[in-house]
């Protein structure tokens, strides 16, 4: 039974929302972040990527970086650029991109639900990335990056949220990063109680934000040792909950730097032993269905289809397209043993387009591989089965902005 509860959001004061809200910290590097905030002292990247505030960018894990983040947060609160609501509320966050809307409930979810797999995961996390967010949360005594979660569609929840948005004025409404960003506050006790009750019967799934959620849970468990109060804020973490049908998953395409010492002819021969290789019907080529792949090499797009018997259909994870590509091409042919650590492979979110794959092959890579997007049903099935997805399996877009809703722990 999922616990979903309202909270007292720390949030932008009125029209400052557009200047404060920023892309999540992990979709750009430090140099890109510094360029993005130029001319905007209020950008939340100054808190989420506080290394950019120094004359020369510091190591993001330097203790001075976390101290600077806290300093900026305290200053923005003191200057009332960020204000905290007097009572716990739910919030609604809608994003509209290319005419498609996703509408989620902003709430706090329970670290116990995370530990007990009511909130289900589908990725492994890296200790170094966890530690960075742990240090950030501890320094701020707040969670700043919402966890992107999903759930199987529920008609009553959808109706409650739709009715609210149609009968109340938005709290914020602006356009940023090519996306319409619209938020409402849900301050009716009866509506909040009904929403919380409806979520009790659902499982929740982390779509994006495994490191942030793991860090929030570790901080909460540590603080619990000093304070056993089950209602304390550190027992919960900031989330946005979307119905599964609202979400769009983009392909997460691959680029490889070389052919592992093989000639082009040898590479094609190895491919044809495992795949039917044919010239792609269009250029550039994105697979039109699960179980097919695109390949760009030598200025030409190809379509790859696994030969009969190649895909182990009885294995949930092994039958995923990302697994088939890794197990039948990247590892045995291109010698990519561990895609998490091999510097010869790079990953490109599908929203950047197939032309980006062509551009990189012409510039500094050798072969590009395009995939059919993983489905939300596949993610849920893997999580329900207690398994994990291969690395870089999904790319969700649009990204949830940081700085619109902050969850204070004390």
C-alpha positions as CSV (number, residue, x, y, z in Angstrom):
1,X,0.0,0.0,0.0
2,X,1.7,3.2,-1.2
3,X,1.9,6.1,1.2
4,X,1.5,9.4,-0.6
5,X,1.3,12.5,1.5
6,X,1.1,16.3,1.1
7,X,4.0,18.5,2.2
8,X,4.9,22.1,2.8
9,X,6.7,23.0,-0.4
10,X,9.5,25.5,-0.5
11,X,8.9,27.1,-3.9
12,X,9.4,30.1,-6.1
13,X,7.7,33.3,-5.2
14,X,5.2,34.1,-7.9
15,X,6.6,35.2,-11.2
16,X,10.1,34.2,-10.2
17,X,9.3,30.5,-11.1
18,X,10.4,30.9,-14.7
19,X,13.8,32.3,-13.7
20,X,14.4,29.8,-10.9
21,X,13.3,26.5,-12.4
22,X,16.1,24.6,-14.2
23,X,16.8,21.4,-15.9
24,X,17.9,18.6,-13.5
25,X,21.6,18.6,-12.5
26,X,22.5,15.3,-14.3
27,X,21.6,16.2,-17.9
28,X,24.6,18.6,-18.4
29,X,28.2,18.9,-17.3
30,X,29.6,21.7,-15.3
31,X,30.7,23.9,-18.2
32,X,27.3,23.6,-19.9
33,X,25.6,24.4,-16.6
34,X,27.8,27.5,-16.1
35,X,26.9,28.7,-19.6
36,X,23.2,28.1,-19.0
37,X,23.0,30.3,-15.9
38,X,24.9,33.3,-17.3
39,X,22.9,36.4,-16.6
40,X,20.5,34.6,-14.2
41,X,21.5,34.7,-10.6
42,X,18.3,32.9,-9.6
43,X,18.8,29.8,-11.7
44,X,18.4,26.7,-9.5
45,X,21.5,25.2,-11.2
46,X,23.4,27.5,-8.9
47,X,22.2,25.3,-6.1
48,X,22.1,21.9,-7.9
49,X,25.4,22.5,-9.6
50,X,27.0,24.8,-7.1
51,X,30.5,24.2,-8.4
52,X,29.7,26.7,-11.2
53,X,29.6,29.7,-8.7
54,X,33.3,29.7,-8.3
55,X,35.7,31.7,-10.6
56,X,37.2,28.4,-11.7
57,X,34.8,25.5,-11.6
58,X,35.5,23.3,-8.6
59,X,35.3,19.5,-8.3
60,X,31.6,19.0,-7.8
61,X,32.3,16.9,-4.7
62,X,34.4,19.5,-3.0
63,X,32.9,20.3,0.4
64,X,33.0,24.0,-0.5
65,X,30.5,23.2,-3.3
66,X,27.9,21.8,-0.9
67,X,28.4,24.7,1.5
68,X,27.9,27.2,-1.3
69,X,24.6,25.4,-2.3
70,X,23.4,25.9,1.3
71,X,24.5,29.5,1.3
72,X,22.6,30.3,-1.9
73,X,19.5,28.4,-0.7
74,X,19.5,30.3,2.6
75,X,19.9,33.6,0.9
76,X,17.0,33.0,-1.5
77,X,14.8,32.1,1.4
78,X,15.9,35.2,3.3
79,X,15.1,37.4,0.3
80,X,11.8,35.6,-0.2
81,X,12.7,34.5,-3.6
82,X,11.7,31.1,-2.3
83,X,8.7,30.8,0.1
84,X,7.3,27.9,2.0
85,X,3.6,27.1,2.1
86,X,2.1,27.4,5.6
87,X,0.3,24.0,5.4
88,X,1.0,20.7,3.7
89,X,-0.5,20.5,0.2
90,X,-0.4,18.4,-2.9
91,X,0.6,20.0,-6.1
92,X,-0.1,19.2,-9.8
93,X,2.6,19.5,-12.4
94,X,1.7,19.4,-16.1
95,X,4.2,19.6,-18.9
96,X,3.2,19.9,-22.6
97,X,5.7,19.1,-25.2
98,X,4.9,19.0,-28.9
99,X,1.2,18.9,-28.1
100,X,1.5,16.0,-25.7
101,X,0.8,16.5,-22.0
102,X,1.9,14.6,-19.0
103,X,0.2,15.5,-15.7
104,X,1.6,14.3,-12.4
105,X,0.9,14.7,-8.7
106,X,3.7,16.3,-6.7
107,X,3.8,14.6,-3.3
108,X,6.1,12.9,-0.8
109,X,6.5,9.1,-0.9
110,X,7.8,7.0,1.9
111,X,11.3,5.6,2.4
112,X,9.8,2.5,3.9
113,X,7.8,1.9,0.7
114,X,11.1,2.2,-1.2
115,X,12.8,-0.3,1.2
116,X,9.8,-2.7,1.0
117,X,9.5,-2.6,-2.8
118,X,6.1,-0.9,-2.8
119,X,8.1,1.6,-4.8
120,X,9.7,-0.5,-7.4
121,X,13.1,0.0,-9.0
122,X,14.5,-1.2,-12.3
123,X,18.1,0.1,-12.2
124,X,21.3,-0.4,-10.2
125,X,22.8,2.7,-8.7
126,X,26.5,3.7,-8.5
127,X,27.8,4.5,-5.0
128,X,29.7,7.6,-6.1
129,X,26.6,9.1,-7.7
130,X,24.6,8.3,-4.6
131,X,27.1,9.9,-2.4
132,X,27.1,13.2,-4.3
133,X,23.3,13.5,-3.7
134,X,23.6,12.3,-0.1
135,X,26.1,15.1,0.6
136,X,23.9,17.6,-1.3
137,X,20.8,16.6,0.7
138,X,22.6,16.7,4.0
139,X,24.1,20.2,3.3
140,X,20.7,21.7,2.3
141,X,18.6,19.6,4.7
142,X,16.3,19.4,1.8
143,X,15.5,17.4,-1.3
144,X,15.7,19.5,-4.4
145,X,15.3,17.1,-7.3
146,X,11.9,15.4,-7.6
147,X,11.8,11.6,-8.3
148,X,10.0,10.8,-11.5
149,X,7.6,8.0,-10.6
150,X,4.7,6.3,-12.5
151,X,1.7,4.0,-11.7
152,X,-0.8,2.1,-13.6
153,X,-3.6,4.3,-14.7
154,X,-6.4,4.8,-12.2
155,X,-9.6,6.5,-13.5
156,X,-10.6,8.0,-10.2
157,X,-7.2,9.6,-9.7
158,X,-7.2,10.9,-13.3
159,X,-10.7,12.4,-12.8
160,X,-9.8,14.1,-9.5
161,X,-6.7,15.7,-11.0
162,X,-8.5,16.7,-14.2
163,X,-11.4,18.2,-12.3
164,X,-9.0,20.2,-10.2
165,X,-7.0,21.6,-13.1
166,X,-10.2,22.6,-15.0
167,X,-11.7,24.4,-12.0
168,X,-8.7,26.2,-10.5
169,X,-6.2,28.8,-11.7
170,X,-2.6,27.6,-12.1
171,X,0.0,28.5,-9.5
172,X,2.7,28.8,-12.2
173,X,2.4,28.9,-16.0
174,X,5.4,29.5,-18.2
175,X,7.3,28.1,-21.2
176,X,10.8,26.9,-20.7
177,X,13.1,24.4,-22.4
178,X,10.6,24.1,-25.3
179,X,8.0,22.8,-22.8
180,X,4.9,24.4,-21.3
181,X,5.2,24.2,-17.5
182,X,2.0,24.5,-15.5
183,X,1.5,23.9,-11.8
184,X,-1.5,24.0,-9.4
185,X,-1.7,23.8,-5.7
186,X,-4.3,21.3,-4.2
187,X,-5.3,22.8,-0.9
188,X,-8.7,21.1,-0.3
189,X,-8.5,18.7,2.6
190,X,-11.2,16.4,1.2
191,X,-9.5,16.2,-2.2
192,X,-6.1,15.6,-0.6
193,X,-7.5,12.8,1.6
194,X,-9.2,11.2,-1.4
195,X,-6.0,11.3,-3.5
196,X,-4.0,9.8,-0.7
197,X,-6.5,7.0,-0.2
198,X,-6.6,6.1,-3.9
199,X,-2.9,5.7,-4.1
200,X,-2.9,3.3,-1.2
201,X,-4.0,0.5,-3.5
202,X,-1.3,1.1,-6.1
203,X,2.3,0.1,-6.7
204,X,4.7,2.9,-7.7
205,X,7.6,2.6,-10.1
206,X,10.6,4.8,-10.4
207,X,10.8,5.9,-14.0
208,X,13.8,8.3,-13.6
209,X,15.8,9.3,-10.5
210,X,17.2,6.1,-9.0
211,X,20.2,7.8,-7.6
212,X,18.3,10.7,-6.1
213,X,15.8,8.4,-4.5
214,X,18.5,6.0,-3.1
215,X,20.3,9.0,-1.6
216,X,17.1,10.4,0.0
217,X,16.4,7.0,1.5
218,X,19.9,6.6,2.9
219,X,19.8,10.1,4.5
220,X,16.3,9.4,5.9
221,X,17.4,6.1,7.5
222,X,20.5,7.8,9.0
223,X,18.4,10.7,10.5
224,X,15.9,8.1,11.8
225,X,18.5,6.8,14.1
226,X,18.6,10.1,15.9
227,X,14.9,10.7,15.8
228,X,12.4,7.8,15.6
229,X,9.3,10.1,14.9
230,X,7.6,8.3,12.0
231,X,6.0,11.5,10.9
232,X,9.3,13.4,10.6
233,X,9.8,14.8,7.1
234,X,13.0,12.8,6.5
235,X,10.9,9.6,6.3
236,X,9.6,10.8,3.0
237,X,11.0,12.0,-0.3
238,X,10.0,14.4,-3.0
239,X,8.2,12.7,-6.0
240,X,6.0,13.5,-9.0
241,X,3.6,10.6,-9.8
242,X,2.4,10.2,-13.4
243,X,-0.1,7.7,-14.9
244,X,1.8,5.3,-17.2
245,X,-0.3,6.3,-20.2
246,X,1.0,9.9,-20.0
247,X,4.6,9.0,-20.4
248,X,6.8,8.9,-23.5
249,X,10.0,6.9,-23.6
250,X,12.5,7.7,-26.2
251,X,15.1,5.4,-27.6
252,X,18.5,5.4,-26.0
253,X,20.8,5.0,-29.0
254,X,24.4,3.8,-29.2
255,X,27.6,5.1,-30.8
256,X,30.8,3.1,-30.9
257,X,34.2,4.5,-31.6
258,X,35.7,1.7,-33.7
259,X,35.1,-1.8,-35.0
260,X,37.4,-3.5,-32.4
261,X,40.2,-4.1,-34.9
262,X,37.9,-5.7,-37.6
263,X,37.7,-4.5,-41.2
264,X,34.3,-3.4,-42.4
265,X,34.0,-6.6,-44.4
266,X,34.8,-8.7,-41.3
267,X,32.4,-6.7,-39.3
268,X,29.6,-7.3,-41.8
269,X,30.3,-11.0,-41.9
270,X,30.0,-11.2,-38.1
271,X,26.8,-9.2,-38.1
272,X,25.2,-11.5,-40.7
273,X,25.9,-14.6,-38.6
274,X,23.4,-13.2,-36.0
275,X,21.2,-10.7,-37.9
276,X,19.5,-10.4,-41.2
277,X,21.3,-7.3,-42.7
278,X,19.5,-5.2,-45.3
279,X,19.7,-1.7,-46.6
280,X,17.3,0.5,-44.5
281,X,14.0,1.4,-46.3
282,X,14.5,5.1,-45.4
283,X,17.5,7.3,-44.3
284,X,18.0,8.0,-41.5
285,X,16.4,4.9,-40.1
286,X,14.6,4.5,-36.8
287,X,13.3,0.9,-36.1
288,X,9.5,0.8,-36.6
289,X,8.9,-2.1,-34.2
290,X,10.4,-4.0,-31.3
291,X,13.0,-6.5,-32.3
292,X,14.6,-4.5,-35.1
293,X,17.6,-2.2,-35.1
294,X,19.1,0.5,-37.2
295,X,22.8,0.8,-38.0
296,X,24.7,3.7,-39.6
297,X,28.1,2.9,-41.0
298,X,30.2,4.3,-43.9
299,X,27.4,6.8,-44.8
300,X,24.7,4.2,-45.2
301,X,21.8,3.1,-43.0
302,X,21.0,-0.5,-42.5
303,X,18.2,-2.5,-40.9
304,X,19.1,-5.4,-38.6
305,X,16.7,-8.2,-37.6
306,X,17.8,-11.0,-35.3
307,X,17.9,-14.4,-36.9
308,X,15.5,-17.1,-35.6
309,X,16.7,-18.5,-32.3
310,X,18.9,-15.5,-31.4
311,X,16.5,-13.8,-29.0
312,X,15.8,-15.8,-25.8
313,X,12.1,-15.1,-25.7
314,X,11.5,-16.8,-22.3
315,X,13.8,-14.4,-20.4
316,X,12.2,-11.1,-19.6
317,X,15.4,-9.1,-19.4
318,X,17.4,-10.9,-22.1
319,X,14.6,-10.5,-24.6
320,X,14.7,-6.7,-24.3
321,X,16.0,-4.9,-27.4
322,X,18.8,-3.3,-25.4
323,X,19.9,-6.7,-24.1
324,X,19.7,-8.3,-27.5
325,X,21.9,-5.5,-28.9
326,X,24.4,-5.9,-26.1
327,X,24.5,-9.7,-26.0
328,X,24.5,-10.3,-29.8
329,X,26.4,-7.4,-31.2
330,X,28.1,-5.0,-28.8
331,X,29.7,-7.6,-26.6
332,X,30.6,-10.5,-29.0
333,X,31.4,-8.4,-32.1
334,X,32.5,-5.0,-30.9
335,X,34.0,-6.3,-27.7
336,X,32.0,-3.9,-25.4
337,X,32.1,-6.0,-22.2
338,X,30.7,-3.4,-19.8
339,X,28.8,-0.5,-21.4
340,X,28.9,1.3,-18.0
341,X,32.7,1.7,-18.1
342,X,33.9,1.2,-21.6
343,X,35.1,4.5,-23.1
344,X,34.5,3.3,-26.7
345,X,30.8,3.5,-26.4
346,X,28.5,6.6,-25.9
347,X,24.8,6.9,-25.5
348,X,22.5,9.4,-27.2
349,X,19.0,10.1,-26.1
350,X,16.5,9.7,-28.9
351,X,15.2,13.3,-28.6
352,X,18.5,14.5,-30.0
353,X,17.5,12.9,-33.3
354,X,19.1,10.5,-35.8
355,X,20.9,13.3,-37.5
356,X,23.0,13.6,-34.3
357,X,24.1,10.0,-34.8
358,X,25.1,10.7,-38.3
359,X,27.0,13.8,-37.3
360,X,28.9,12.0,-34.6
361,X,29.8,9.1,-37.0
362,X,31.1,11.6,-39.5
363,X,33.1,13.4,-36.8
364,X,34.6,11.0,-34.3
365,X,32.7,7.7,-34.1
366,X,32.5,4.7,-36.5
367,X,29.2,3.1,-36.1
368,X,25.8,4.2,-34.8
369,X,23.0,1.9,-33.6
370,X,19.4,3.1,-33.3
371,X,16.8,1.2,-31.2
372,X,13.1,1.0,-30.8
373,X,12.1,2.6,-27.5
374,X,11.6,0.4,-24.4
375,X,8.0,0.5,-23.3
376,X,6.6,1.4,-19.9
377,X,5.0,-2.0,-19.8
378,X,8.4,-3.6,-20.1
379,X,9.8,-1.5,-17.3
380,X,7.0,-2.4,-15.0
381,X,7.2,-6.1,-15.8
382,X,11.0,-6.1,-15.1
383,X,10.4,-4.2,-11.8
384,X,7.5,-6.5,-10.8
385,X,9.8,-9.4,-11.3
386,X,12.5,-8.0,-9.1
387,X,14.9,-7.6,-12.0
388,X,16.9,-4.7,-13.4
389,X,17.1,-3.2,-16.8
390,X,20.4,-3.0,-18.7
391,X,22.2,0.3,-18.4
392,X,20.9,3.2,-20.6
393,X,17.6,1.5,-21.4
394,X,15.3,4.5,-21.3
395,X,15.2,8.2,-21.9
396,X,12.2,10.1,-20.6
397,X,11.3,13.4,-22.0
398,X,10.4,16.1,-21.0
399,X,12.5,16.3,-17.9
400,X,11.1,17.5,-14.6
401,X,12.4,20.9,-13.7
402,X,14.2,21.4,-10.4
403,X,13.5,24.3,-8.1
404,X,9.7,24.4,-8.5
405,X,9.1,22.3,-5.4
406,X,11.7,21.7,-2.7
407,X,11.1,19.3,0.3
408,X,12.7,20.5,3.5
409,X,13.6,17.8,5.9
410,X,13.6,19.9,9.1
